[in-house]
Amino acid sequence: MLYRVLTSLLLVGVLCNFSWADENVVVTASKIKTQIAQTPSYTQVLTQKQIENSGALFAQDALNGLPGISVSSNGPFGGQTSFYMRGLNSYYTKYLMDGVNIGDPSAPQSYFNMSSLLPYNLSRIEIVQGSQSGLYGADAIAGVVNFITKKGKGKPHATYTQMYGSFGTYAENLSYSGKVNNFSFYLDGTRFDTSGTSKTNSYNPQTQSYSYGGKQDGYHKTAFNSRLEYDLNDFKIGLLLNAQKSQNYMDQYSPTYNVPNNSSWVNTTYPGKSYREDSESYLTKVYAQKTFNNLTLKLDTYYFEHLRYYKDSYSYPYPAVIPAPQSDFYSNNYKGYRYGSDLQLEYVFSKNFKTLGGINYTVDRMSQDYPSYFSKNRDNVGAFIEFLPSIGNLNLQAAFREDHFQTFGDHGTYKLGASYLFEPTGTIFKANWSTGFEAPTLYELYASSVPAWFFSGGNRNLSPERSKSWDIGFMQNLFNNKVSFGTTYFRTTITNRIDYYTNPNTWVSTYENVPGNTVATGIESYVKFRPIKQIEFGINYTYTDSTDPTANMQAAHIPYSVTTGYINYSPIDKLTLHLDGRYIGTRYDDSSHTHQTGRYAVFDGNIAYNITKDLKASLAIYNIFNRFYQDIWGYTTLKRSAYATVSYTF
């Protein structure tokens, strides 16, 4: 095992973004702009340039190599994607787009499936690790991910981007942006189409082994984004619009019911196109900001909806044979809605002491059409206050929040953090202690009973899950920023867990607060080198022990160890060569450790060339050595493939 780890460390460098030596400003670690070096929270930033250099097809591809994070999907091109931070499941992370919660209100666990998030309109991604419920309320036990969209700047200009790649994959993006006097604007539209690959693997019962499936599962997406802003320095007002619509073909193979093993979008027969997910999401945000000397007032109002339609053309699995061709119909439809307002006040007493407070009002609503109809909503009022004092080289953070949920009443959380610069060695020490909570979802509370499935429905008496987290670590910079390294130890304990519980006597199931604690501990270490201007590389190693209390073993889908990294080489100013890789250690598909899905290394690369100031070209290669591996047991991953992109600005 040690040999494999050392080999991985030699072969790959980490995509490490603890760039505290760079004067990066973030808005997610605190609710005001803060230097990464000064915030106690462990914050990672992916800039637009880093996303482009990685050759990422989707936003999740850029996140896949970050310290403390692992990503897995149920098949490429639209497969449901899970995001694990610090050894905890996806739904323990809060997902924001420009500060608005985009977790699906209609899902059994409210999280954001980032499988279809395209990177074209993103200016940066900020990831804050460790519980942030003291600032953001429910669902932020593991941390917060904030997708920040582009805004117009510079002389008005248009950019057209065309991508073509393996498996009949095309993408077209057209944007128009700029700034005229005090008015800035950004508009873009994207179309993504692929014939795809099989989302499930082929199983050989004789050898008891899996290989790539031979069919195609298509995926299609249309997206529109805009950001309009009028800025008079002391007064700002803006409008954000984001609309996405996707069509994701999935597998529904059943020899028993004569369902053919093909769900490709080019197969127009009813059985062939019988099972797919059509989804739509819309986000609108209006924001205003006014500054009065040392006081800044911010007001946001937003509306978000996420609609999922699962489409069939026959009543699977009940008929013994496929019926005669009939009109398509939708089943298992889920509709989630969220709207609300945020009011925030910031006051700067001095450069060494800032404070802010705010109040949030949010309404979540969901409806379901199948297997039985129900529609429910709830409101949440939250208030918080944050203090950010500095004493010399010591930066402190204290946040306190109180939430009132219509369904279970009041819940309070807090966060305490400190960051200290030890000047003789240039070492930064960071430590955090925080509490968090996970609110029961509308589905867990109100889902309709389905007697045929022995499901008694949701449980309206559920209480929120609770957590306590702490972390401590250091960051070191040497040789005028040419070398940086650091280590963090973290621990999170979750109590009052909500789980799907089946009564062993009646076989009837529902959701319950169950005994046993989820405990996730680990170490994140990184090293980054920039010996000369033209080359940069790094190494990261993360170890995570995440105990599932039911089986008292490592939790499903959480690897014990991950080694990831990158190398960037620019022999000339116009050319950038990028190589990244990851080694996933021991990982199991379930808490009983039935299936092993880890112990593999994958390498990706990207070549980017600026032909002229306005014309750019790149070539991304995924899975360079064509390694067969599985993120989720039984589902495929992307085989070796290439994607060429040309972008022209005029």
N, C-alpha and C positions, 0 to 999 in steps of 0.2 A: 504493500500500500504506500509506504514512504517513497519507494522508487517511482511509483506512478505520479505521486504528487510533485516530486522534484522534477520529473520529466515534464510535467505539465507547466511548471513554473518556468522552465527553460524554453518551452515551445511557444508560450503565449504571454501577452501582456495585458494588464487590466484596463478595461474601459472605466477608468477611475475619475470621478468628477468632484472629489473633495479639493477643489482648486482654491484653497483658502489664500494662496499667495496671489491669485488674481483678485482684483478688487471687484468681485461680482456682487451685485445687489440682488436680493431675493425678496419676494413679497409674501411667501407662504409660511416660512418659519415663524414669523411674527405677522401680525396683520398690518404692519407698516414696512416700508423699505428698510432693509437691514443688510449690512455687509456679512457675507458668509463667515468671514474670520471672527466676527463679533457675536454671532448668534450662538447660544448654547446648543441648539438643536443640530443634529447631524443632517446636513442638507446636501443633496446632490443636484446638479444642474446639467441638463442636456441643452446645448444651444442649437440654433438653427444650422450653424455650420457643422457641428458634430453630427447632427442627424443626417445631413446631406452627405458628409464624408463616409458615413457608415453604409450608405447605399440602401437604407431601410425601405422596404416596400410598404410596411405598416408601422405605426408608432411602436407597437410591441417589439418589433425587431431591434429598435434602438435601445430599448430598456433591458434587453435580455442579458447584457453583460455587466450590469451595475452591481456593486457590492451589496450583499445582504438581500438580493432579490433573485427570484427564479420565476420563469414564465413557462407555462405549458398549454398546449392546445389540443382540442379534439379534431385533429386534421388541419392541413394548411388551407389557406384561402377561405376564411369565414368560419373555421372551426371554433367552437366556444373556447375562449382564452381565459385562463386563470392566472392571477398575479399574486405571488406569495412574497410577503415582506417579513423579514426576521422570523421565519418559521411559522407564520400564521396564515390562515386561509384568506382568500380574496375579499370576503365580505367583512373582514376586520380592518380594511383600508378604506379611507374616504377618497372618492374620486371627484375632482373639480374640473370644470372648464371655465377659465376666467373667473374663478372664485365661486361658481355655481355648482351645487351638488348634482352630479349626473348619474348617480347610482339608480338603478332601475327600481321604481317603487312597486312594480308588479311582480318582481321575482321573489321566490321563496326566501332567498337571502339577498338583501339589497346591495348589489355590487355592479360595477360597470364592466361589461364584456367588451374589451378593447380590440376584439378580433378584426373589426372593420374600420378602425380609426386610421385614416390616411394622414400622412405627415405634411402635406403640401401647405396647409394654412397655419402650421405651428411655428411660432417664433422661439419657443423654449418649453421645456418640461422641468418642473421643479418637484423634487421628491424629498419629503421630510420624514425621517424615520423616528420611530418611537411614538408613544401615545400623545395625541394632540387634542383630546377631548376637552381639555381646559380652554381651548380656543374655538374648536370646531364642533363640539358636542358629540352626538352619537356616531358610531361606526368608524371612529378614528383611532382604534386601539393600536393597530400596527403602525399607522402613520397616515400621511396625506400625499396624494399625487395631484398636481395642478397642471393641466394642459393650457398653456397661454397662447392665444392666437396672435397673428400678425396685425400690425397697424401700419397705416400708410406713412411713408416718409420719402423725402427727396422730390425730385421733379416727377410729375405724372408720367407713368410708363406702363406698358403692358408686357407680360411675359407669357410665352406659350411653351409648355413642356409636353413632350411626347415620350412615352416609354413603351418598349416592346420587348417581350421575353418569352421564355419557355412556357410550354403548355398553353399556347395561344393566349398569352397574357398581354393586354393593352391597357394603357392609361393615358388620358389626355387631361391636361390642366391649363386653364386660361385665367390669368389674374390681371387686374388693373388696379393700380394703387399710386399714391403720392400724397403730397401736401401742398395746398395752395393757401398762402397766408396762415390763418389760424385754423383752417379746416383740413383734416386728414381723412383719407378714405382708403379702404382695402376691400376689393371684391374679387371673388374667385369661384370658379365652377370646375368640378372634376367628374370624369367618367372613368370607371375601372371595370374591365371585363376580363374573364379568364375561363377557358374551358376546364381548367382545374385538373386535379388528380383525385384519385380515390381517397375519401376521408377515412376509410377503414382498411386494415391490412387483410391480406389473404392468409388463411390458416391452413397448414398442412398437417392433418391429423396423424399421418404416418411418422413424421419427424417431430411432431408437436412444436412446430416453429412457425413464425410469421414472416411474411415478405410483403413488398409493396403490392397493393391491389392493382388490378389491370384496367379499371374503368375510370370514368371522369365524373367529377362533381363540380359543376360550374358555379361561378360566383360573379355577381354583378352589383355595382354600386354607383349611385349618383349623389353628389354632395354639392352644396352651395354654402358659401360663407361670406359674411360682410362685417365690416367694422367701420363705423362713421363716428368721427369725434371732432368737436369744436373746443379749442383750448385757448383761453385767454390768460394763462399762467395762474391767476388766483381763482379762476372759475373754469370748470371743465364739464362738458356734457357729452354723452356718447350713446350709441346704439349698437348692439351686437345681434347678429342673426346667424343661426347655424341650422341647416336642414340636411338630413341624410336619409337616403332610402336605399335598401339593399335587398337582394334576392339571393338566397343561399340554398343550394341544392344539397340534400343530405341523403344518407343511405337508409333504406328500409327494405332489407333483403329478407325474404321468407319463402323457402321452398315449400313449406307446408301450405301456404296460402297462394302459391303460384305468383309471387311477386318477383320479377326478374332482378338480377343483380346489376342494375344500371339505373342511375338517377341523373345522368348527364343532361345538361340543358338542351343539347341538340337532339335528344331522344324525345320526340313529340307524342309518343304513345301515352295513354293515360297511366298505365303502370309505371312507365319510365319517368314521368314527371310527377309522380304521385306524392312525393314528400319533400317539402321545402319550407324554409322559414322566410317569410317576407317581413321585414322590419322597417320602421320609420322612426326617426327621432327629430325633434324640433326644439331649439333653444332660442329664446329671445330675452335680452337683458337691456334695460335702460339704466344708465348710471349718471350721477351728477356729483361734482366735488367743488366745494367752496372753501377758500382759505382766508382767515382773518388773523393776520399777524401770526401768533403762535398756535392758533386753533384751526384745525381742518375738519370740515364736516363732509361726510360721504353718505350718499343715499343710493341704494340699488333696488330695482324691482325686476323680477324675472318670472318667466314661465317656461316650463320644460315638460315634454311628454315623450314617452317611449312606447311604441306600439309593436307587438309581435303577433304575427299571424302564421300558424302552421297549416300548410295547405295539403289536402288529400284529394284524390278523385274517387275514392272508394272507402268503404267502412272497415278498414283494417283494424283489428285482426278478426273481426267477427264472421265475415262470409267465408265459406269454404273455398270458393273460387272467385276470381275477379269478375265483377258484374259487367254488363255491357257498357260501352262508353257512355258517360254521363257528364253533366256539367261539373266543373271543379267546385269544391266547397272548402271553406276554412273550418278547421277545428282547433281546439286548444288555443283560443285567442286570449291574449293578455294585454291589457292597456293600463299604463301607468302615467300619472300626471303629478306635477309638483309646481307650486307657485308660491311666491312670498316676497318679502321685502327685508332689507338689512339697513340699519342706521348705525353709523359709526362716527365717533368723535375722537380726534387725536389732539393731544396738547403737549407741546414741547416747553417744559419749564426751563431747560438749558440743554446744552449739547451733551450733558452727562445724565440727563433724566427726562424720559419720555413716558407718557402714559396714554392709554386709549381705552375706550369702553364702547359697548354696542349692544343692540338688541335686535333679535331676528324673529321673524314670524314666518312659519312655513306650514303649508297644507300639502299632505300627500294623499293621493287617491288612486285606487286601482279597481279594475273590473275584470271579470273572467267570464267567458261564454261557455266553457266546456271543462269538465263533464257536467257541471251545473252552474247556473248563473249566480253571481253575487257581485255587489259593488259596495265598497267601503272607503271611508276617508278618515283622516285624523289631523289635528293641528298640533303644532309645537311652538312654544314661545321660549326663547333662550336669551339670556343676558350674560355678558362677560365683562371683565375688566382685566387689563394687563399693565404691568409696571416693568419698565426697562431702565433701571439705573446702571450707571457706570462709575466705578471708583478706581481711578488709575487704569491699570491693565485688567481689571476685573469687570466683566460684563454679566449682569444678572437678568433673569427673566422670571416673573411670577404672574401666572394667569389663573383666574378663578371664574367658573361658569356655573350657572344654575339653569336647568332645563325643566320645563313643565310640559309633559305629554298628556294629551287627552285620554290616552289609554291606560297609563299606569302612574300618573302623577309626577312628583318632583324628583329630580336627581341632580346632585352636585358633583363637580369634578374640579381638579386643579392640576397645575403643572409648575414645577420649580426647576430652574436650570442655572448653570454658571459656566462661564468660559473665562479662562485666565491665560494671559500671555506672560511666560517667563522669559524676560528679555535677554539674560546672559546667554541662553542657548537658542532662543527663538522658538521655544516649544509652546504649543497651545494645548491646554488641558480643558476637557469638557466633561460635564456631569449633569444628569437629569433625573428627576424623580417625578412621576406623574400617575394619575389615576384616569381610568377611562370606562366607557360603557358602550354596550351594543344593544340598541332598542329592538324589541321583537318586531318583525315585519308585519305588514297588513295581512299577508298570506298566512303567516304562522298564527295570527290572532283570529282571522275570520274565514279561512278557507272552508268551503262547503263540504259537507260530509259526502262520501262516496261508499255506500254500504257494500257494493260489489267488490271494492278494493279493500274492504275492512279498514277504511279510513273514517274516523268519527268527526273529522273536520278540525278547524283551528281551535286554539285554546285561549279564551279571552282573559284568563287569569295569569298569563305569563308575566314574569318580571324581567327587567333587563339583565343582561350579562354584565359582570363587573370585572375590572382589571386593575392591577398594579404593575408598574413598569419602572425600571431604572437602567441606566447605562452610564459607563464611565470610560474615558479613553484619552488619547493624545494624538497630536499631529505635529510633525517635525519637518522643517524646511532647511535645506543645506545648500551650500555652494551657489548662492545667489539664485535660488529657485530652480536649480538644475536637478535637484533630487528632493523628493518629498515622500514621507512615509508616515504610517500611523496604525493604531490598533484601537478597537472598541470592543468592550464586553457589554452584553445586554442580557436582560432577563425580564420576562413578562409572565404573569400568572393570571389566568382567567377563571373566575368562579361563577356559580349560578348559571352554568351553561344551558343553552337551549338546544335540544336535540330531538330528532324524530324517534319517538318511543313506542315500542310495541308491547302490549300487555301479553306476557307469556301464557296466560290462562285463556284469554279470549281471542288472541291474535288481532285485536283491534288496536289501531295506531292513532297517535296524535302527536302534538308537540308538547314537550314538558321541560321544566327546569330540572335538570338531572344532577346527581352528585358527581364529585370528581373534579379535579382542576386540570386545565390545560396549562402546561408549563413549557415555555420556549426560552432556551438560553443559547448563547453562541458568541463567537468571536469573529470580528471582521478586521482583516489586515490588508494593507495595500502598500505598494511602492511604485513611484512614478519617476521616470528619468527623462531628462532632456539635455543630453550631453552637448549637442550643437543645435543651431536654429532649425536645421532641416529635418531632424528626426526626433520623435518622441515615442516612448513606449512605457509600459508599466505592467505590474503584476498584482493580482489580488487573490486572496484566499479567504473563504468564509466557511466556518464550521457551525452547524446548527443542530441542536438537540431539541426536538419538539415532541413532547410526550403526549400521546393520545391516552387519556385516562381510562377509556373503556378496555383497551387491550394492553395498556401499560407498555407500549412500544412506540417507535418513531411514527409520527403521524403520516397519513397518506400524502404522497406527492411532494413531500419535503425532503430534499437530498441532505444527507449528513454533511457533505462537503461540496463546494463549488470552487473551481479555479477558472478565472476568466481573464481576458486581456486584449490588448490591441497594440499595433505598431503603426505609426503614421510616418511616412517618409516623403519629403518634397525635394527631389533633386534640383528642380527649378521652380520658380514661383508659380508657374501655370499648372504644374502637375503635382497631384497628391496620390500616393499609393497607400491604401489602408488594408490592414489584415487584422482580423480579430478571431478569437477562438474561445472555446469554453470546454472544460472538462467537468462533467457531472458525476459525482461519486455515487455511492450506494443510495438507492431510492426505491421505494415500494409503492405499488398502485393502491394498496389498501392498508388499513391499520393492522390487519392480520399477517401482513408481509407475504401474501400469496404470490405476487408477481413482481419480479425485479425489472425496473425500467431505467436504471442508471448505469454508471460505469461506461461512459463513452465520451469521445472528444469530437467536436465539430468545429470546422474552420470556414469562415466566410471572408470575402475580399471585395474591394471596390477600387476602381481606377477612375479618377476624376481629372479632366483636362479642360482648362479655359482656353478655347481656341482663339477667341477674341474677347474684348471686354464684355460683349453682349451675347456671345455664343459659347455655351458650355456643353460638354459631353461626358458621360460616365458609363462604366460597365461594372455591374455588381454580379458576383458569382457566389451563390449559396451552396453550402455543403460541398466544398471543393473536392474532398476525397470520397464523395458519394457514400458516406457512412449510413448504414441502416440503423435506426434507433427509434425508440418510442418515448414520447412524453407521457402519454396516457395509454395504458395497455389496450391493444386492439386497434388503435388509431394510427394513421400514417403521420409521418413528418415529411418535410420537403426534401426530395432527392436533389442531386446536383442539378443546378439550373442557372441560367444567366439572364440578365435583364439590362438592356441598353437604354439610356435616357439621353435625350437632346433637349436643351432649353435655350430659347432665344428671347432676348429682351429688346423691345422696340418702343 
